Amino acid sequence: MGINEVIQIGSRIKKYRKSKGITQKEVARLAGIPYSTYSNYENNNREPNEEQLRKIASALCTSEAELLGLTKEEFLKPLSDEVAYLNFLLSLGYEYVDTFYDNEDGYDRCIYIPSENIDIPLTGKEYEHLKKAIVNDTETELYKLRKKKGI
């Protein structure tokens, strides 16, 4: 199953083109794409690759995210979640340092414990594991509390 079967990107492209009041041939020309290829995209017969999508978005004066149906909120949600996680670490008395140094071990993050003046270097994988472990532990404790309180 291709992405077109899920989001119908051609339908979105068509909507933006029509809102601009221009023809398929004009968009194809502006994007530097053969008309027949562009027409197939708009009719959901083919899926544009990343480069073609960028060209079409540029020709339509919109973003690739808009054509993919990603809202600003959806686009920023991972960043928002990360900020919430970092604030949580701060509330526990830890600090996060990004890209603290390059080395052969691949460490690119660091958790600093001010109370002990200790740096704990982490790879990206270790950092993601730490986040998941905190979520799992929190969910477990909340489950216990809900059960105890009959909620």
FIVOKE-385441 format. One line per 2 residues: number of its first residue (from 1); for each residue x, y, z of N, C-alpha, C, O, CB. Coordinates in nm, 2 decimals. Each point is the difference from the previous one (the first is absolute). Glycine has a CB too. Layout:
REM residues N
NUM	X/Y/Z/X/Y/Z/X/Y/Z/X/Y/Z/X/Y/Z ~ ...
END
This chain:
REM residues 151
1	0.08/-0.12/0.00/-0.08/0.12/0.00/0.09/0.12/0.00/0.08/0.02/0.09/-0.27/-0.14/0.03 ~ 0.17/0.21/-0.22/0.08/0.12/-0.01/-0.07/0.11/0.08/-0.11/-0.01/0.05/0.19/-0.06/-0.27
3	0.00/0.18/0.24/-0.05/0.11/0.08/-0.12/0.07/-0.07/-0.08/0.05/0.07/0.31/-0.01/0.01 ~ -0.24/-0.05/-0.21/-0.11/0.06/-0.07/-0.13/-0.06/0.05/-0.11/0.06/0.00/0.25/-0.01/-0.20
5	-0.14/-0.18/0.23/-0.12/-0.07/0.04/-0.05/0.05/0.14/-0.11/-0.01/0.03/0.18/-0.19/-0.16 ~ 0.02/0.26/0.20/-0.03/0.05/0.14/-0.04/0.15/-0.01/-0.10/0.03/0.05/0.26/-0.20/0.05
7	-0.07/0.25/-0.16/-0.03/0.14/0.01/-0.05/0.07/-0.13/-0.03/0.11/0.00/0.21/-0.11/0.18 ~ -0.18/-0.08/-0.29/-0.05/0.06/-0.12/0.07/0.13/-0.03/-0.07/0.10/-0.02/-0.15/-0.22/0.05
9	0.35/0.12/-0.04/0.08/0.12/-0.02/-0.04/0.07/-0.13/0.00/0.13/-0.01/0.19/-0.23/0.14 ~ -0.23/0.02/-0.23/-0.04/0.07/-0.13/-0.12/0.08/0.02/-0.01/0.11/-0.06/0.10/-0.30/-0.06
11	-0.18/0.15/0.20/-0.12/0.08/0.03/0.03/0.13/0.07/-0.06/0.11/-0.03/-0.07/-0.32/0.05 ~ 0.23/0.21/0.07/0.05/0.12/0.07/0.06/0.09/-0.10/-0.02/0.12/0.00/0.05/-0.24/0.21
13	0.06/0.07/-0.30/0.07/0.08/-0.10/-0.11/0.06/-0.09/0.01/0.12/-0.03/0.19/-0.27/0.03 ~ -0.30/0.08/-0.04/-0.10/0.05/-0.09/-0.08/0.12/0.07/-0.02/0.10/-0.06/0.00/-0.33/-0.05
15	-0.01/0.21/0.24/-0.07/0.10/0.08/0.09/0.13/0.00/-0.06/0.11/-0.02/-0.05/-0.28/0.16 ~ 0.24/0.16/-0.12/0.08/0.12/0.01/0.01/0.07/-0.14/0.00/0.12/-0.01/0.13/-0.22/0.20
17	-0.12/0.02/-0.29/0.01/0.05/-0.14/-0.12/0.08/-0.03/0.00/0.11/-0.05/0.15/-0.30/-0.02 ~ -0.27/0.13/0.09/-0.13/0.06/-0.03/-0.01/0.13/0.08/-0.06/0.10/-0.05/-0.04/-0.32/0.00
19	0.14/0.22/0.18/-0.01/0.12/0.08/0.09/0.11/-0.06/-0.03/0.12/0.03/-0.02/-0.26/0.17 ~ 0.15/0.11/-0.27/0.09/0.10/-0.07/-0.06/0.04/-0.13/0.05/0.10/-0.06/0.15/-0.19/0.18
21	-0.29/0.02/-0.17/-0.06/0.03/-0.13/0.09/-0.03/-0.12/0.00/0.08/-0.10/-0.14/0.09/0.22 ~ 0.23/-0.27/-0.11/0.09/-0.03/-0.11/-0.03/-0.14/-0.05/-0.06/-0.08/0.06/0.24/0.24/0.03
23	-0.13/-0.18/-0.21/-0.02/-0.13/-0.07/0.11/-0.10/0.04/0.10/0.03/0.06/-0.21/0.09/-0.25 ~ 0.08/-0.25/0.17/0.09/-0.10/0.02/0.13/0.02/-0.08/0.11/-0.02/0.05/-0.30/-0.14/-0.01
25	0.17/0.20/-0.17/0.12/0.03/-0.08/0.09/0.10/0.05/0.12/-0.01/0.00/-0.26/-0.06/-0.19 ~ 0.08/0.18/0.25/0.07/0.11/0.06/0.08/-0.05/0.12/0.12/0.04/0.01/-0.29/0.13/-0.09
27	0.11/-0.25/0.17/0.07/-0.05/0.11/0.12/-0.09/-0.04/0.11/0.01/0.05/-0.32/0.01/0.09 ~ 0.18/-0.10/-0.24/0.10/-0.10/-0.05/0.12/0.08/-0.05/0.12/-0.03/0.02/-0.30/-0.14/-0.08
29	0.15/0.28/-0.02/0.11/0.08/-0.05/0.08/0.07/0.11/0.12/0.00/0.00/-0.26/0.04/-0.21 ~ 0.06/0.02/0.30/0.07/0.07/0.12/0.09/-0.10/0.08/0.10/0.04/0.05/-0.29/0.13/-0.04
31	0.14/-0.29/0.00/0.07/-0.10/0.08/0.11/-0.07/-0.08/0.08/-0.07/0.06/-0.28/0.04/0.08 ~ 0.20/0.05/-0.27/0.10/-0.07/-0.08/-0.03/-0.15/-0.01/0.10/-0.08/-0.01/0.07/0.25/0.07
33	-0.29/-0.21/-0.06/-0.05/-0.14/-0.01/-0.08/-0.02/-0.12/-0.08/0.09/-0.04/0.08/-0.11/0.29 ~ 0.02/-0.09/-0.32/-0.08/-0.03/-0.12/-0.15/0.01/0.04/-0.04/-0.05/0.10/0.22/-0.09/-0.20
35	-0.26/0.20/0.01/-0.14/0.01/0.02/-0.07/-0.13/0.04/-0.08/-0.01/0.09/0.08/0.20/-0.24 ~ 0.03/-0.30/0.07/-0.06/-0.13/0.02/0.03/-0.05/0.14/-0.08/-0.06/0.07/0.09/0.01/-0.31
37	0.11/0.07/0.29/0.04/-0.04/0.13/-0.07/0.07/0.11/-0.06/-0.05/0.09/0.29/0.00/-0.18 ~ -0.24/0.19/0.07/-0.07/0.08/0.10/-0.15/-0.04/0.00/-0.06/-0.01/0.11/0.22/0.20/-0.15
39	-0.22/-0.21/-0.07/-0.14/-0.05/-0.01/-0.02/-0.13/0.08/-0.10/-0.01/0.07/0.08/0.13/-0.30 ~ 0.11/-0.21/0.21/-0.01/-0.13/0.07/0.01/0.03/0.16/-0.07/-0.07/0.07/0.17/-0.05/-0.27
41	-0.02/0.21/0.24/0.00/0.03/0.14/-0.13/0.05/0.05/-0.05/-0.04/0.10/0.30/0.10/-0.12 ~ -0.31/0.04/-0.05/-0.12/0.06/0.04/-0.12/-0.10/0.00/-0.09/0.02/0.08/0.18/0.20/-0.17
43	-0.08/-0.31/0.00/-0.11/-0.10/-0.01/0.03/-0.13/0.09/-0.07/-0.10/-0.01/0.03/0.18/-0.22 ~ 0.14/-0.06/0.32/0.03/-0.11/0.09/0.04/-0.13/-0.06/-0.02/-0.11/0.05/-0.13/0.22/0.11
45	0.20/-0.10/-0.29/0.05/-0.12/-0.07/0.15/-0.03/0.03/0.05/-0.11/-0.01/-0.22/0.16/-0.17 ~ 0.24/0.06/0.22/0.14/-0.02/0.04/0.03/0.09/0.12/-0.08/0.09/0.03/0.14/-0.13/-0.27
47	0.05/0.01/0.31/0.04/0.07/0.12/0.12/0.08/-0.03/0.10/-0.05/-0.05/-0.20/-0.12/0.20 ~ 0.10/0.30/-0.12/0.12/0.08/-0.03/0.11/-0.04/0.11/-0.03/-0.02/0.11/-0.11/0.21/-0.21
49	0.26/-0.19/0.05/0.11/-0.02/0.10/0.03/0.13/0.07/-0.06/0.10/-0.03/0.16/-0.29/-0.12 ~ -0.01/0.19/0.24/0.03/0.11/0.08/0.04/0.13/-0.08/-0.05/0.11/0.02/0.12/-0.27/0.16
51	0.01/0.14/-0.28/0.05/0.11/-0.08/-0.12/0.05/-0.09/-0.01/0.13/-0.01/0.24/-0.23/0.00 ~ -0.31/0.01/-0.04/-0.12/0.05/-0.08/-0.10/0.07/0.09/-0.05/0.11/-0.05/0.09/-0.30/-0.11
53	-0.06/0.14/0.28/-0.09/0.07/0.09/0.05/0.14/0.03/-0.08/0.09/0.01/0.01/-0.32/0.09 ~ 0.20/0.24/-0.08/0.06/0.13/0.03/-0.03/0.10/-0.11/-0.03/0.12/0.02/0.21/-0.23/0.12
55	-0.16/0.06/-0.27/-0.01/0.09/-0.11/-0.15/0.04/-0.02/-0.03/0.11/-0.03/0.22/-0.23/-0.08 ~ -0.28/0.02/0.13/-0.15/0.03/-0.01/-0.04/0.10/0.11/-0.07/0.10/-0.03/0.03/-0.33/-0.07
57	0.09/0.21/0.22/-0.03/0.10/0.11/0.05/0.14/-0.03/-0.07/0.09/0.02/0.08/-0.28/0.14 ~ 0.11/0.20/-0.22/0.05/0.12/-0.03/-0.08/0.07/-0.11/-0.03/0.12/0.00/0.26/-0.20/0.06
59	-0.27/0.00/-0.16/-0.08/0.05/-0.11/-0.14/0.05/0.04/-0.05/0.10/-0.05/0.17/-0.26/-0.10 ~ -0.17/0.10/0.26/-0.13/0.04/0.05/0.01/0.10/0.12/-0.10/0.04/0.06/0.02/-0.27/-0.13
61	0.20/0.27/0.10/0.03/0.10/0.11/-0.06/-0.05/0.13/-0.07/0.07/0.07/0.07/0.11/-0.24 ~ 0.03/-0.31/0.20/-0.04/-0.05/0.13/0.11/-0.09/0.05/0.11/-0.01/-0.07/-0.35/0.01/0.00
63	0.22/-0.07/0.18/0.11/-0.08/0.05/-0.03/-0.15/-0.03/-0.12/-0.04/-0.03/0.16/0.21/0.22 ~ 0.06/-0.25/-0.18/-0.02/-0.15/-0.01/-0.09/-0.05/0.11/-0.08/-0.09/-0.02/0.31/0.07/-0.09
65	-0.21/0.08/0.23/-0.08/-0.05/0.11/-0.15/0.03/-0.02/-0.08/-0.09/0.03/0.27/0.14/0.12 ~ -0.22/0.06/-0.21/-0.14/0.03/-0.04/-0.05/-0.10/-0.10/-0.12/-0.05/0.02/0.15/0.29/0.02
67	0.05/-0.27/-0.14/-0.05/-0.10/-0.10/-0.02/-0.14/0.06/-0.08/-0.08/-0.05/0.20/0.21/-0.12 ~ -0.04/-0.16/0.27/-0.01/-0.13/0.07/-0.11/0.00/0.11/-0.03/-0.10/0.06/0.27/0.06/-0.10
69	-0.30/0.16/0.06/-0.11/0.01/0.10/0.05/0.01/0.14/-0.08/-0.03/0.09/-0.05/-0.10/-0.25 ~ 0.25/0.17/0.18/0.06/0.02/0.13/-0.03/0.14/0.05/0.04/0.10/-0.06/0.14/-0.27/0.02
71	-0.25/0.18/0.15/-0.03/0.13/0.06/0.13/0.05/0.08/0.09/-0.08/0.03/-0.34/0.03/-0.02 ~ 0.25/0.17/0.02/0.11/0.06/0.08/0.01/-0.07/0.13/0.11/-0.03/0.05/-0.14/0.25/-0.16
73	-0.09/-0.25/0.17/0.00/-0.07/0.13/0.06/-0.14/-0.01/0.08/-0.04/0.09/-0.28/0.18/-0.03 ~ 0.16/-0.21/-0.16/0.05/-0.14/-0.02/0.15/0.01/-0.03/0.08/-0.09/0.05/-0.30/0.01/-0.14
75	0.27/0.18/0.02/0.14/0.01/-0.04/0.08/0.03/0.13/0.11/-0.04/0.01/-0.17/0.12/-0.24 ~ 0.01/0.01/0.32/0.07/0.04/0.12/-0.02/-0.09/0.12/0.07/0.01/0.10/-0.09/0.22/-0.19
77	-0.07/-0.33/0.08/-0.03/-0.08/0.12/0.12/-0.08/0.05/0.02/0.00/0.12/-0.25/-0.02/-0.21 ~ 0.31/-0.04/0.00/0.12/-0.07/0.06/0.09/0.10/0.08/0.06/-0.04/0.10/-0.07/-0.12/-0.30
79	0.03/0.28/0.15/0.08/0.10/0.07/-0.07/0.04/0.13/0.07/0.01/0.10/0.01/0.08/-0.32 ~ -0.21/-0.08/0.22/-0.07/0.03/0.12/0.01/-0.11/0.10/0.02/0.03/0.12/-0.18/0.11/-0.25
81	0.15/-0.26/0.09/0.02/-0.12/0.08/0.14/0.00/0.06/0.02/-0.04/0.12/-0.19/-0.09/-0.25 ~ 0.27/0.16/0.05/0.14/0.00/0.05/0.02/0.11/0.10/0.07/-0.02/0.10/0.01/-0.06/-0.32
83	-0.14/0.20/0.20/0.01/0.11/0.10/-0.06/-0.05/0.13/0.05/0.03/0.11/-0.05/0.15/-0.29 ~ -0.12/-0.24/0.18/-0.06/-0.05/0.12/0.09/-0.10/0.07/0.01/0.01/0.12/-0.24/0.03/-0.23
85	0.29/-0.13/0.04/0.09/-0.10/0.06/0.12/0.07/0.06/0.04/-0.03/0.12/-0.11/-0.14/-0.29 ~ 0.13/0.27/0.11/0.11/0.07/0.05/-0.04/0.08/0.13/0.08/0.01/0.09/0.03/0.01/-0.32
87	-0.23/0.04/0.23/-0.05/0.07/0.12/-0.02/-0.10/0.11/0.03/0.03/0.12/-0.14/0.14/-0.27 ~ 0.07/-0.29/0.12/-0.02/-0.11/0.10/0.13/-0.03/0.06/0.01/-0.01/0.12/-0.21/-0.08/-0.24
89	0.31/0.07/0.04/0.13/-0.03/0.05/0.04/0.11/0.10/0.06/-0.02/0.10/0.00/-0.10/-0.32 ~ -0.08/0.25/0.18/0.04/0.11/0.08/-0.08/-0.01/0.14/0.06/0.03/0.10/-0.02/0.11/-0.31
91	-0.16/-0.17/0.20/-0.08/-0.01/0.13/0.05/-0.11/0.09/-0.02/0.01/0.12/-0.18/0.07/-0.25 ~ 0.27/-0.18/0.07/0.07/-0.10/0.08/0.14/0.03/0.05/0.06/-0.07/0.08/-0.20/-0.09/-0.21
93	0.18/0.28/0.09/0.14/0.05/0.04/0.11/-0.04/-0.10/0.11/0.01/0.04/-0.19/-0.03/0.19 ~ 0.04/-0.02/-0.35/0.10/-0.03/-0.10/0.00/0.11/-0.11/-0.10/0.07/-0.02/0.07/-0.32/0.07
95	0.14/0.26/-0.12/0.01/0.09/-0.11/0.05/-0.08/-0.12/0.06/-0.10/0.01/-0.01/0.29/0.14 ~ -0.10/-0.15/-0.27/0.03/-0.06/-0.13/0.10/0.09/-0.08/-0.02/0.12/-0.01/-0.21/-0.24/0.01
97	0.33/0.06/-0.05/0.10/0.07/-0.09/0.00/-0.07/-0.13/0.03/-0.12/0.00/0.11/0.20/0.20 ~ -0.17/-0.01/-0.31/0.00/-0.06/-0.13/0.14/0.01/-0.07/0.06/0.10/0.02/-0.31/-0.05/-0.04
99	0.29/-0.15/-0.05/0.12/0.00/-0.08/0.12/0.05/0.09/0.06/0.10/-0.03/-0.19/-0.06/-0.18 ~ 0.16/-0.12/0.31/0.10/0.05/0.09/0.14/-0.03/-0.05/0.09/0.08/0.04/-0.25/-0.11/0.14
101	0.18/-0.07/-0.25/0.13/-0.02/-0.07/-0.01/-0.12/-0.09/-0.08/-0.09/0.02/0.21/0.19/0.17 ~ -0.04/-0.10/-0.29/0.01/-0.12/-0.09/0.11/-0.09/0.05/0.11/0.04/0.04/-0.19/0.10/-0.24
103	0.06/-0.27/0.19/0.10/-0.09/0.04/-0.03/-0.14/-0.07/-0.10/-0.01/-0.07/0.14/0.13/0.29 ~ 0.05/-0.21/-0.21/-0.02/-0.13/-0.06/-0.11/-0.08/0.05/-0.05/-0.10/-0.06/0.29/0.10/0.02
105	-0.29/0.03/0.16/-0.12/-0.07/0.06/-0.13/0.05/-0.05/-0.11/-0.06/0.02/0.25/0.02/0.18 ~ -0.14/0.15/-0.28/-0.13/0.05/-0.06/-0.08/0.08/0.10/-0.12/0.02/-0.03/0.12/-0.21/-0.12
107	0.05/0.23/0.26/-0.07/0.08/0.10/-0.03/0.14/-0.06/0.09/0.07/-0.05/0.01/-0.19/0.24 ~ -0.23/0.16/-0.19/-0.03/0.13/-0.05/-0.10/0.08/0.09/-0.04/0.11/-0.03/0.08/-0.20/-0.20
109	-0.07/0.03/0.35/-0.08/0.06/0.10/0.06/-0.02/0.13/0.08/-0.09/0.02/-0.29/0.05/-0.16 ~ 0.16/0.12/0.24/0.05/-0.02/0.13/-0.11/0.04/0.10/-0.07/0.10/-0.02/0.31/-0.05/-0.06
111	-0.26/-0.13/0.18/-0.09/0.04/0.11/0.10/0.04/0.12/0.09/-0.07/0.03/-0.28/-0.09/-0.11 ~ 0.16/0.28/0.13/0.08/0.05/0.11/-0.08/0.00/0.13/-0.11/0.04/0.00/0.24/0.11/-0.17
113	-0.06/-0.20/0.27/-0.07/-0.01/0.13/0.07/0.10/0.09/0.11/-0.02/0.06/-0.17/-0.23/-0.08 ~ 0.00/0.37/0.03/0.07/0.11/0.08/0.03/-0.03/0.14/0.10/0.04/0.05/-0.22/0.12/-0.20
115	0.03/-0.23/0.22/0.02/-0.03/0.14/0.12/-0.09/0.02/0.06/0.00/0.11/-0.30/0.01/-0.08 ~ 0.29/-0.08/-0.13/0.11/-0.09/0.01/0.12/0.05/-0.09/0.11/-0.06/0.01/-0.26/-0.13/0.05
117	0.12/0.29/-0.14/0.10/0.06/-0.09/0.05/-0.11/-0.09/0.12/-0.02/-0.02/-0.05/0.19/0.18 ~ -0.16/-0.25/-0.22/0.04/-0.12/-0.08/-0.07/0.02/-0.14/-0.12/0.03/-0.01/0.15/-0.18/0.21
119	0.05/0.12/-0.31/-0.06/-0.01/-0.13/-0.01/-0.15/-0.04/0.08/-0.08/0.03/0.03/0.30/-0.09 ~ -0.23/-0.25/0.00/-0.02/-0.13/-0.05/-0.01/0.00/-0.15/-0.11/0.05/-0.05/-0.01/-0.12/0.27
121	0.22/0.04/-0.29/0.00/0.00/-0.15/-0.10/-0.10/-0.05/0.00/-0.12/0.05/0.24/0.21/-0.06 ~ -0.31/-0.06/-0.10/-0.10/-0.09/-0.06/0.01/0.00/-0.15/0.02/0.11/-0.06/-0.17/-0.08/0.26
123	0.13/-0.14/-0.26/-0.02/0.00/-0.14/-0.14/0.03/-0.03/-0.08/0.00/0.09/0.26/-0.18/-0.13 ~ -0.22/0.21/-0.08/-0.14/0.02/-0.04/-0.09/-0.11/0.04/-0.11/0.02/0.05/0.19/0.12/-0.23
125	-0.03/-0.26/0.16/-0.08/-0.12/0.03/-0.02/-0.01/0.15/-0.11/-0.03/0.05/0.20/-0.09/-0.25 ~ 0.01/0.15/0.28/-0.01/-0.01/0.15/-0.10/0.11/0.05/-0.07/-0.03/0.09/0.31/-0.06/-0.07
127	-0.23/0.20/-0.08/-0.09/0.11/0.03/-0.15/-0.03/-0.02/-0.08/0.02/0.09/0.27/0.14/-0.14 ~ -0.21/-0.22/-0.07/-0.14/-0.04/-0.03/-0.05/-0.11/0.09/-0.11/-0.01/0.05/0.15/0.07/-0.29
129	0.05/-0.15/0.28/-0.03/-0.11/0.09/-0.03/0.06/0.14/-0.10/-0.05/0.07/0.25/-0.11/-0.19 ~ -0.08/0.26/0.16/-0.02/0.06/0.13/-0.14/0.07/0.00/-0.08/-0.02/0.10/0.32/0.06/-0.07
131	-0.28/0.02/-0.14/-0.13/0.06/-0.01/-0.11/-0.10/0.02/-0.10/0.02/0.07/0.19/0.16/-0.22 ~ -0.08/-0.29/0.07/-0.10/-0.11/0.01/-0.01/-0.06/0.14/-0.10/-0.03/0.04/0.15/-0.02/-0.29
133	0.07/0.03/0.31/0.00/-0.06/0.13/-0.07/0.09/0.10/-0.08/-0.05/0.09/0.29/-0.06/-0.14 ~ -0.19/0.24/0.04/-0.07/0.10/0.09/-0.15/-0.01/-0.02/-0.08/0.00/0.09/0.28/0.15/-0.09
135	-0.24/-0.15/-0.13/-0.15/-0.01/-0.03/-0.06/-0.13/0.05/-0.10/0.00/0.07/0.14/0.14/-0.27 ~ 0.03/-0.25/0.18/-0.04/-0.13/0.05/-0.02/0.00/0.15/-0.10/-0.05/0.06/0.21/-0.06/-0.25
137	0.00/0.16/0.26/-0.01/0.00/0.15/-0.11/0.09/0.05/-0.07/-0.03/0.09/0.32/-0.01/-0.09 ~ -0.27/0.15/-0.07/-0.11/0.10/0.04/-0.13/-0.07/-0.02/-0.09/0.01/0.09/0.23/0.19/-0.15
139	-0.16/-0.26/-0.05/-0.13/-0.07/-0.03/-0.03/-0.11/0.10/-0.11/-0.02/0.04/0.14/0.07/-0.28 ~ 0.08/-0.13/0.28/-0.02/-0.10/0.10/-0.04/0.05/0.13/-0.09/-0.05/0.06/0.26/-0.08/-0.18
141	-0.10/0.24/0.16/-0.04/0.06/0.13/-0.14/0.06/0.00/-0.07/-0.01/0.10/0.31/0.06/-0.06 ~ -0.28/0.01/-0.15/-0.13/0.06/-0.01/-0.11/-0.11/0.00/-0.10/0.01/0.06/0.19/0.18/-0.19
143	-0.06/-0.30/0.07/-0.09/-0.12/0.00/-0.02/-0.05/0.14/-0.11/-0.02/0.04/0.19/-0.04/-0.27 ~ 0.03/0.05/0.31/-0.01/-0.04/0.14/-0.08/0.09/0.08/-0.08/-0.04/0.08/0.30/-0.06/-0.10
145	-0.20/0.23/0.00/-0.08/0.10/0.08/-0.15/0.00/-0.04/-0.08/0.01/0.09/0.29/0.13/-0.08 ~ -0.24/-0.16/-0.14/-0.14/-0.01/-0.04/-0.06/-0.12/0.06/-0.12/0.01/0.05/0.17/0.11/-0.26
147	0.02/-0.23/0.21/-0.05/-0.12/0.06/-0.03/0.01/0.15/-0.10/-0.04/0.05/0.22/-0.09/-0.23 ~ -0.02/0.19/0.25/-0.01/0.02/0.14/-0.12/0.09/0.04/-0.07/-0.02/0.10/0.32/-0.01/-0.08
149	-0.28/0.13/-0.11/-0.10/0.10/0.03/-0.14/-0.04/-0.07/-0.10/0.07/0.02/0.28/0.11/0.00 ~ -0.18/-0.29/-0.09/-0.12/-0.05/-0.07/-0.04/0.09/-0.11/-0.12/0.01/-0.03/0.05/-0.11/0.24
151	0.16/0.16/-0.28/-0.03/0.09/-0.11/0.02/-0.08/-0.13/-0.03/0.06/-0.11/0.10/0.14/0.24
END
